[in-house]
Amino acid sequence: MTGRPEDVRREAAKSRIRSYGWNDLTEAERASLTTAAGLVDTALRELNAATPNGVLAHVDVVDFKDPKLEGLYRDGRIEFSRRMLASRKQALATLVHESAHLITGSGDGSRNFDGALEELWATICEGLLPKPVARTAIN
């Protein structure tokens, strides 16, 4: 980071103003996060990219100074905006995005990140599809 005012403001917006423990979350928020984590962990195992102790072990639920910030990967941790837990869809989208950073260490828009993001979504979707029925030859 440079000392330019816009860089200082951008970094300040990423700061946490509050962190939450598991017991601070509502039952619905915990369900959103654990459901998303289950899907992501299954996909990561399928891709041979599983994290020790699962993805939840890397998540900190927070409020950011910038209320528009949904999640952030830094220093090996996923900082997850609590407001994303209001919807299972938002929780999953945010966790998939940040997990792609976690497994690649790459930034938005890089080939590694984009490839991991696509693979995660495709693997999650494939896991939700009905299993193909084995066909037998009829003589």
N, C-alpha and C positions, 0 to 999 in steps of 0.2 A: 504494500500500500504506500502511495506517495502522500505527501503532506497537503495535496490539493484539497480545497474545501469540499468539492463534490465527492472525492474518494473517502474523506473522513465521514461525510454524511451517509454515504452508501454503506460503509462498514458499521456505523452507529445504528442504522436501521435494522441490521441483522442481529443486534444484541438481544439477549433474553431479558425480559422484564420479570418473568416468573417461571419457575419450574414446578412440575407436579409429580407427586408420587402416585403409585398404583392406587392407593386408597383414596386419593383426592378425586379420582375419576368416577363418573357415574357408572352404573352397571351397563347402560347402553354404550357409553364411550369405550369401556373395557371390551365389550362384545365386538364393536366395530374394529378395534385394533387387533384383537386376537383372531378374528375371522380373516382380516387382511393378512396378518402374519402367517396364519396357517397356509393360505394360498401361496404366498411368496416363498415360504420355507419349502413347500412341496416342489415348486418350480425350481428353486435353487438346487435342491437335491437331484432333481431330474437333469439339471444342467451341470452336475458335478461342481457346483459353486457354493455349496452349503456353508454357512458360517457356524463356527463353534457356538453351541447353546442357542442357536436360532437367531433370527433377525431381531426379535424383541429385546435380546440382550444388548443391542446396539442403539436402542431408541430412548430418547429423552423427550417427554411431552412438555411443551413450553408455550409461553406467550412471547411473541416477538414484539419489539418496539414498533416495527412496521406491521400493521394489522393485515396487510395484503400478502405477507410472506406465509407460504403454506408449509414449507419444510426446507431443511438445509442440511447438507452433509459436510461436516468438517471435523478434522482431527479424529477420524475413525468412528464418529458418532453420527447418528441421524437425529437431528433436532426436528421435532414434529409438532406443528402448531395444534394446540388443543381443539381449535375450532374445526379442524378437518375431521375430527371424530364424530361430529354431528350427523354425518352421513357415511354409510358403509362404502358407497361409491367413491366419495372424496378420500376416505381413509385408505382404500385400496390404491387409488390413483397416486396418492402422495407416497405411500410406502413403496410401491413398485418403482416410481421415479427415483426416490432416494436410495433404494436398494441397488439400483443400477450404478449409482455413484459408489456405493459401498463395495461392490464386487470388482469394479474396474479402477477406482481411484481417479477416474477421468471426469472432466467437466462437461456441462451441457454442450451439445453440438459436436463433440468429438466422435470420431468413428467408433472407438471402443464403447463409449457411453451409449450412442444410438443403437449399436448392434446389441448390446446387453439389454437395453430397454425393449427392443423388438423381440428378442428371444424370451425375455421374461413374460411379456404379454402373450406371445404365441403359446408358450408352455402352459401358462395358466388357463388360457382358453381351451387348449387341447385337453387338459385334464378335466374340464367341465363337460366336454362332449361325450355322448354315449359311446361306449366301447363298440368297435365294429363286431358284427356277428360273423363268426367263422362259418364259411360256406363249405359244404361237403359236396363232392362230386356225386351226381346221381347217375347210376349205370343204366 
